[in-house]
């Protein structure tokens, strides 16, 4: 449409130019006629022989000079007329071209209107068929929650068709394996030899590739740790694997993933930079020395970054979180949270995500348990970070939970400090099925009930300062609890520290 408007404007300008050229042509023609008339008239006054003789030829010479002047003027006028005629021809040609373009574009526009009408009819039909699964583009810009909670196009019919395609693919694989049973058996035996470490590094690359291809044909996804990756895939070279999927990438140090990424054509990195960070055993002083030697920025320090953070840095799509010290770029954030009940969601959302998360946990059966809360323990008696009174309260709480029917397997005991966890594990032995561990050991896990025993030596405030230096620890602790979070510790003291003040206020609402 815009192009047609531009052509229309060009057509108007061409019409005006054509009119001006025609006016110029007419004026130039009039001038030629006038000059020719004057010369014709001048020729009637050509001197006779007597006059020429009497004036000794002067009269004829004067007449001839004037005639030449008139002739030259006629030639100039005719040249001007020819120029104006060429201008008219050019203007007419330009006008014809523009009119042809307008006709062509008008035809194309009509075709596109007809195509658009067909598409709109199809979309209207799809909207009627899909109902809530149709993307509401008109309102998504205003209603972010509705947009994030939607599942466009994935209606039950589509999901069923997708499942049928998957099952058909499995049937095809099965038929292929049965049809090539002997070859597949030999290749799979070769793959087992590779996994068992019975194949030398000098083995033919084609044979190793065939063995791995057979294994991936039967088992499309293989799970391993970075620590064993180099041994497991030692025979594979650059880009030998199709896809590498790194889970919990916020906890992975970049150097541990380098070999795996090198062996893959494509890598999908999934993680949360605001949950637990990588644990690097190299002292920071040594890291700094290596950094200075190689003249790199601090952002590349193994102890200050993760695979997820480096992947986010080059991610085109993402968003900025305000962060606790500076803005954090998060690539392609998955914003909907579907694990925890509202209290734990609100704690995590406020301390770590600047309110960006969307609550999507489905409605669940109500539990006959006291709400999530902070059970404050004020005591100066401590054995390092372990505060015995907190242990007594935790034991009482566990007994109450089990009495009300909560399965022991659905209760986690966690703490930021290893010394506290050591005592909690002793406590857990009295209740078969209950698990206990540091916050670092429970990332990726979940339980209906989480008891966070804070501990913290009252004489060593530095421990609390460490635990609250970033939102990561509290974020992981809170988001492990699906239904209830019970925090055991000195509420007044811990609430004076960053992020724990938010947890205290949220739990006090209950």
Order of alpha helices (4+ residues) and beta strands (2+ residues): alpha-alpha-alpha-alpha-alpha-alpha-alpha-alpha-alpha-beta-alpha-beta-alpha-alpha-beta-beta-beta-alpha-beta-beta-alpha-beta-alpha-beta-alpha-beta-alpha-alpha-beta-alpha-alpha
